Amino acid sequence: MIQKVSDERSSSLTVAQLRAARGLLGWSQGALAEAAGLSLPTIKRTELESVNVSTDARERMRRALEIAGVEFIPENGGGAGVRLRKIAGLGTKAASIPIEELNAENDE
């Protein structure tokens, strides 16, 4: 069973989307925890699917992934998904900068 994030803004965001987003960026659970300002156990609990994690924690994860270039695609008849945002002139390359290399110099 895929757990749904329960806040209003992210009502269709699934744990599978969170995992896929991490995969697109090449982020470990630890990298997501650092980017979202959360603990590693919180990320692990979220991905267990059977454990409730606060709406705030889920929103922080979502926001960190969006800042890194992930777009969450809602269910539209073809299934919910994720993709990397295209940046004008750079395609999706800039969206996949490793978290440890994010800084003001590579900020848009």
ZIURKA-V766928 format. One record per residue. N is the residue number from 1. RES is the residue in three letters. PSI is psi in radians with two decimals (* if undefined). BURIAL is 1 if it has 24 or more other ideal C-beta (glycine too) atoms within 12 Angstrom, else 0. D_LAST is the distance of its C-alpha to the last C-alpha in Angstrom with 1 decimal. Layout:
# ZIURKA-V766928
N,RES,PSI,BURIAL,D_LAST  N,RES,PSI,BURIAL,D_LAST
This chain:
# ZIURKA-V766928
1,MET,2.34,0,37.9  2,ILE,2.15,0,34.2  3,GLN,2.41,1,33.4  4,LYS,2.49,1,31.4  5,VAL,2.37,1,29.0  6,SER,-0.03,0,31.0  7,ASP,2.83,0,28.8  8,GLU,-0.82,0,28.6  9,ARG,-0.61,0,24.9  10,SER,0.54,1,25.2  11,SER,-0.38,0,28.8  12,SER,0.11,1,28.4  13,LEU,2.19,1,26.1  14,THR,2.83,1,28.2  15,VAL,-0.65,1,28.5  16,ALA,-0.66,1,28.4  17,GLN,-0.69,1,24.9  18,LEU,-0.78,1,23.8  19,ARG,-0.78,1,25.4  20,ALA,-0.69,1,24.0  21,ALA,-0.76,1,20.4  22,ARG,-0.75,1,21.0  23,GLY,-0.74,0,22.6  24,LEU,-0.64,1,19.8  25,LEU,-0.23,1,17.5  26,GLY,0.48,0,20.4  27,TRP,2.43,1,20.5  28,SER,3.00,0,23.8  29,GLN,-0.65,1,25.1  30,GLY,-0.68,0,24.5  31,ALA,-0.72,1,20.8  32,LEU,-0.73,1,20.5  33,ALA,-0.79,1,22.8  34,GLU,-0.81,0,20.7  35,ALA,-0.59,1,17.4  36,ALA,-0.14,1,19.4  37,GLY,0.63,0,21.5  38,LEU,2.93,1,24.6  39,SER,2.70,0,27.5  40,LEU,-0.74,0,28.1  41,PRO,-0.56,0,31.3  42,THR,-0.74,1,29.5  43,ILE,-0.79,1,27.3  44,LYS,-0.74,1,30.5  45,ARG,-0.70,1,32.5  46,THR,-0.74,1,30.0  47,GLU,-0.09,1,30.3  48,LEU,-0.31,0,34.1  49,GLU,-0.47,0,34.1  50,SER,0.02,0,37.4  51,VAL,2.32,0,36.1  52,ASN,2.28,0,34.8  53,VAL,2.57,1,31.6  54,SER,2.64,0,30.5  55,THR,-0.69,0,28.4  56,ASP,-0.78,0,26.2  57,ALA,-0.76,1,25.7  58,ARG,-0.70,1,24.9  59,GLU,-0.63,1,22.4  60,ARG,-0.67,1,20.6  61,MET,-0.83,1,20.7  62,ARG,-0.81,1,19.4  63,ARG,-0.73,1,16.5  64,ALA,-0.72,1,15.5  65,LEU,-0.69,1,15.7  66,GLU,-0.72,1,13.8  67,ILE,-0.61,1,10.8  68,ALA,-0.10,1,11.2  69,GLY,0.11,1,11.3  70,VAL,2.41,1,14.9  71,GLU,2.29,1,16.6  72,PHE,2.22,1,20.1  73,ILE,2.12,0,22.6  74,PRO,2.86,0,25.6  75,GLU,2.20,0,29.2  76,ASN,0.48,0,30.0  77,GLY,-0.41,0,33.2  78,GLY,0.03,0,31.7  79,GLY,2.57,0,30.6  80,ALA,2.68,1,27.6  81,GLY,-2.96,1,24.8  82,VAL,2.73,1,21.2  83,ARG,2.85,0,18.8  84,LEU,2.41,1,15.4  85,ARG,2.41,1,13.0  86,LYS,2.39,0,12.4  87,ILE,2.23,0,9.2  88,ALA,2.15,0,10.5  89,GLY,-0.19,0,12.1  90,LEU,-0.06,0,11.3  91,GLY,-2.37,0,13.5  92,THR,0.01,0,13.4  93,LYS,-0.83,0,13.1  94,ALA,-0.41,0,9.5  95,ALA,-0.19,1,10.5  96,SER,0.54,1,13.4  97,ILE,2.26,1,12.3  98,PRO,2.53,0,15.3  99,ILE,-0.66,1,15.0  100,GLU,-0.22,0,16.6  101,GLU,0.02,0,13.9  102,LEU,2.25,0,10.9  103,ASN,3.14,0,10.1  104,ALA,-0.50,0,8.3  105,GLU,-0.53,0,8.4  106,ASN,0.37,0,6.5  107,ASP,2.51,0,3.8  108,GLU,*,0,0.0
